[in-house]
Amino acid sequence: MKVTGVFTKNQEAYKQGKRYIVNKGSTRSSKTYSILQLLYTIASSHTGNPLVVSIVSESMPHLKKGFIRDFMNIVKTKEEWSEKAWNATDKTYKTGNSLIEFFSADNAAKVHGPSRNILYVNECINLDYETYRQLAIRTTQTIFLDCNPNYDFWLDHKVLTRPEAQLIHSTYKDNNFLSRAQIQEIESNRNDESWWRVYGEGLTGIRQGAVIRNWDVVDRMPDTYKKRWIGIDFGFTNDPTAIVDMRLHEGELWIDELLFAKGYDNLMIADVLKTNNIPASTQVVADSAEPKSIKEIAARGWKVEGAQKGRDSIASGIAILNRYAKHVTRRSRNIIDEYHNYRWKTNDMGDATNTPIDRYNHSIDAQRYVCLNYLAERGGRLSYSVIEGKRTGQRTPHRN
């Protein structure tokens, strides 16, 4: 079997017992083909207890056009293909006491189904983190992932940061089986800087149309600050509750994630504030669409008010947030993930609109509520008194 150096690197990482083997690379670097070669080699030579290998892609059409065709070619090249071993309906192949299965990430029954020993997710950049997590927790041994790194996403922050992860970078130059015509075609795109960075050099690109601008990552929040607020976006079953700590220091915003999780009721939210030693005098701004939740949290001793929503409040809140330089703590993984992925919708021509997508916005909504109430030049706000534990109905002047 003819292999490239990418195959050898993946094989070595597998032998070292790495839990996560991540392949980032340019187009035609052989990363996908090499991983398929390695997985078939592992499965066909395995002895002992049955081995299950799951190969996953974003959709079944993508699997049929790429993965399955390449897999068949690999096995046929070794003259080991057996029609009896291939189940065209279930998309499975048996070799020895191993089973190799192909399924798409949009198949909920498969994603949340039985476990496997080895998982391979192709172009994992096209999967959301929760789908990947459901697959990962059902994988007992090794997880292979690959992608063209179009932009920074959950792979960089939730997988590659782990000590048991191995990154393998490759470019088309690592594939010594490319024709001269293919190489010339790839290199003809050198003048397209964004394309070349990702598909030529295999380096992480910059997501186009990002909503949140002007931010970086810091190790900790400032000890001194001019103002401090807590923002809350309520969730429960389908969406997470997001709680953020925001501080204004030297004219810039410093932001820390206190909670990003599903299943939190109002009493539990109040306990999060208490556990994080948030002073009762700190102003809390929450989603005004849930006045009952606001009242229940306020009754536990917190100074809570509803966000001043209105016409175009989403765009207004985003505009206010983007006026400030923002420093997000390194531990705030979900805020960072949302900052990377929250982007403007596009029209039929692919141009960005003035409307953001309705995803990756839970912690951002919590920040936006604070911006609407305290960082905009506008009227008063309707609050709940921490002392009386009831709606005051009193409008107070807005303060920066």
Residue pairs with C-beta under 8 A, 6 or more apart in sequence:
1 37
1 41
1 74
1 77
1 78
2 177
3 34
3 37
4 30
4 34
4 174
4 175
4 176
4 177
5 170
5 174
6 23
6 25
6 29
6 30
6 31
6 34
6 168
6 170
6 174
6 175
7 30
7 34
7 37
7 38
9 168
9 170
10 21
10 23
10 34
10 35
10 38
10 144
10 168
11 38
11 41
13 21
13 166
13 168
14 21
14 38
14 42
14 142
16 166
18 142
18 164
18 165
18 166
19 141
19 142
19 143
19 162
19 164
19 165
20 143
20 145
20 159
20 160
20 162
20 164
20 165
20 166
21 142
21 143
21 144
21 145
21 165
21 166
21 168
22 144
22 145
22 146
22 155
22 159
22 160
22 165
22 166
22 167
22 168
23 31
23 34
23 35
23 144
23 145
23 146
23 147
23 168
23 170
24 146
24 147
24 148
24 149
24 167
24 168
24 169
24 170
24 202
24 204
25 31
25 146
25 148
25 168
25 169
25 170
25 171
25 174
25 202
26 148
26 170
26 171
26 172
26 186
26 198
26 199
26 200
26 201
26 202
27 148
27 172
27 186
27 199
27 200
28 172
28 175
28 178
28 182
28 186
29 170
29 171
29 172
29 174
29 175
29 202
30 170
30 174
30 175
30 177
31 146
31 168
31 170
32 66
32 67
32 70
32 122
32 146
33 70
33 74
35 120
35 144
35 146
36 55
36 67
36 70
36 71
36 74
36 120
37 74
39 53
39 55
39 100
39 118
39 120
39 144
40 71
40 74
40 75
40 95
40 100
42 51
42 53
42 98
42 118
43 51
43 53
43 95
43 96
43 98
43 99
43 100
44 80
44 95
44 96
44 98
45 96
46 96
46 97
46 98
47 96
47 97
48 97
49 97
50 97
50 98
50 99
51 97
51 98
51 99
51 117
51 118
52 98
52 99
52 101
52 114
52 115
52 116
52 117
52 118
53 98
53 99
53 100
53 101
53 116
53 117
53 118
53 119
53 120
54 101
54 103
54 116
54 118
54 119
54 120
54 135
54 139
55 63
55 67
55 71
55 100
55 101
55 102
55 103
55 120
55 122
56 102
56 103
56 104
56 105
56 119
56 120
56 121
56 122
56 135
57 63
57 66
57 67
57 102
57 104
57 105
57 121
57 122
57 123
58 104
58 105
58 106
58 123
58 126
58 127
59 104
59 105
59 106
60 103
60 104
60 107
62 104
62 122
62 123
63 91
63 102
63 103
63 104
66 122
67 102
67 122
68 91
68 102
71 93
71 100
71 102
72 81
75 81
75 93
80 95
85 93
85 94
85 95
86 92
86 93
87 93
90 101
91 101
91 102
91 103
92 99
92 100
92 101
92 102
93 99
93 100
93 101
94 100
101 116
103 110
104 110
105 111
105 121
105 126
105 127
105 131
105 135
111 131
111 134
111 135
112 134
113 138
114 138
115 138
115 139
115 140
116 138
116 139
116 140
117 139
117 140
117 141
117 142
118 139
118 141
118 142
118 143
118 144
119 135
119 136
119 139
119 142
119 143
119 144
120 143
120 144
120 145
121 127
121 132
121 135
121 143
121 144
121 145
121 146
122 146
123 146
123 147
123 148
124 132
124 145
124 146
124 147
124 155
125 147
125 148
125 149
125 150
125 151
125 153
125 155
128 154
129 154
129 158
129 337
132 154
136 143
145 155
145 159
147 155
148 198
148 199
148 202
149 198
149 202
149 203
149 204
149 205
150 198
150 204
150 205
150 207
151 204
151 205
151 206
151 207
151 340
152 204
152 207
152 340
153 337
153 340
153 341
154 337
156 204
157 333
157 336
157 337
158 333
158 337
159 165
160 167
169 202
170 202
171 200
171 201
171 202
172 178
172 182
172 183
172 186
172 200
186 199
186 200
187 200
189 195
189 196
189 199
189 200
190 196
190 200
194 205
194 206
194 208
197 203
197 204
197 205
198 204
198 205
207 340
207 341
207 343
208 343
208 352
209 343
209 344
209 346
209 352
210 339
210 340
210 342
210 343
211 318
211 342
211 343
211 344
211 356
211 364
212 318
212 321
212 322
212 326
212 338
212 339
212 342
212 364
213 322
214 322
214 324
214 325
214 326
215 325
215 326
215 327
215 328
215 339
216 326
216 327
216 328
217 327
217 328
217 329
217 330
217 336
218 254
218 327
218 328
218 329
218 330
219 329
219 330
220 329
221 245
221 247
221 254
221 256
221 329
222 247
222 249
222 254
224 249
225 247
225 248
225 249
225 254
226 248
226 249
226 250
227 247
227 248
227 374
227 400
228 245
228 246
228 247
228 248
228 282
228 283
229 246
229 247
229 282
229 283
229 284
229 285
229 370
229 374
230 243
230 244
230 245
230 246
230 258
230 273
230 278
230 282
230 283
230 284
230 285
230 370
231 242
231 243
231 244
231 246
231 284
231 285
231 286
231 366
231 367
231 368
231 369
231 370
232 241
232 242
232 243
232 269
232 284
232 285
232 286
232 287
232 297
232 304
232 366
232 369
233 241
233 242
233 286
233 287
233 362
233 363
233 365
233 366
233 369
234 241
234 286
234 287
234 289
234 290
234 293
235 241
235 242
235 262
235 264
235 362
236 262
236 263
236 264
236 265
237 262
237 263
238 262
239 262
239 362
240 260
240 261
240 262
240 334
240 362
241 259
241 260
241 261
241 262
241 264
241 269
241 362
242 257
242 259
242 260
242 334
242 362
242 363
242 365
242 366
243 257
243 258
243 259
243 260
243 269
243 272
243 273
243 366
244 255
244 256
244 257
244 258
244 335
244 363
244 366
244 367
244 370
245 255
245 256
245 257
245 258
245 276
245 278
246 253
246 254
246 255
246 367
246 370
247 253
247 254
247 255
248 254
248 375
251 324
251 325
252 324
252 325
252 326
252 327
253 321
253 324
253 325
253 326
253 327
254 326
254 327
254 329
255 326
255 327
255 328
255 329
255 332
255 335
255 367
256 328
256 329
256 331
256 332
257 329
257 331
257 332
257 333
257 334
257 335
257 363
258 272
258 273
258 276
258 278
259 269
259 272
260 334
260 335
260 362
260 363
264 272
266 293
266 296
266 297
267 296
267 300
269 293
269 297
270 296
270 297
270 300
270 301
270 302
273 284
273 297
273 302
278 284
278 302
280 301
280 302
280 303
280 386
281 303
281 386
282 303
283 303
283 305
283 374
284 297
284 302
284 303
284 304
284 305
285 304
285 305
285 306
285 307
285 369
285 370
285 372
285 373
285 374
286 293
286 294
286 297
286 304
286 305
286 306
286 307
286 369
287 293
287 306
287 307
287 365
287 369
288 294
288 306
288 307
288 308
288 309
288 382
289 309
291 306
291 391
294 304
294 305
294 306
294 384
295 384
295 389
295 390
295 391
297 304
298 304
298 384
298 385
298 386
298 389
298 390
299 389
301 386
302 386
303 383
303 384
303 385
303 386
304 383
304 384
304 386
305 373
305 381
305 382
305 383
305 384
306 381
306 382
306 383
307 313
307 368
307 369
307 372
307 373
308 372
308 373
308 378
308 379
308 381
309 372
313 368
313 372
314 356
314 368
315 354
315 355
316 372
316 376
317 367
317 368
317 369
317 371
317 372
318 356
318 364
318 368
320 368
320 371
320 372
320 375
320 376
321 364
321 367
321 368
321 371
323 375
324 375
328 335
328 336
328 339
332 363
334 362
334 363
335 363
335 364
337 360
338 360
338 361
338 362
338 363
338 364
339 364
341 359
341 360
342 356
342 357
342 359
342 360
342 361
342 364
343 352
343 356
343 357
344 352
344 353
344 354
344 355
344 356
344 357
345 352
345 353
345 355
345 356
345 357
346 352
346 353
347 353
372 378
373 381
373 398
374 398
374 399
374 400
375 400
376 398
377 398
377 400
378 398
379 395
379 398
380 395
380 396
380 397
380 398
381 395
381 396
381 398
382 391
382 392
382 393
382 394
382 395
383 391
383 392
383 394
383 396
384 390
384 391
384 392
385 391
385 392
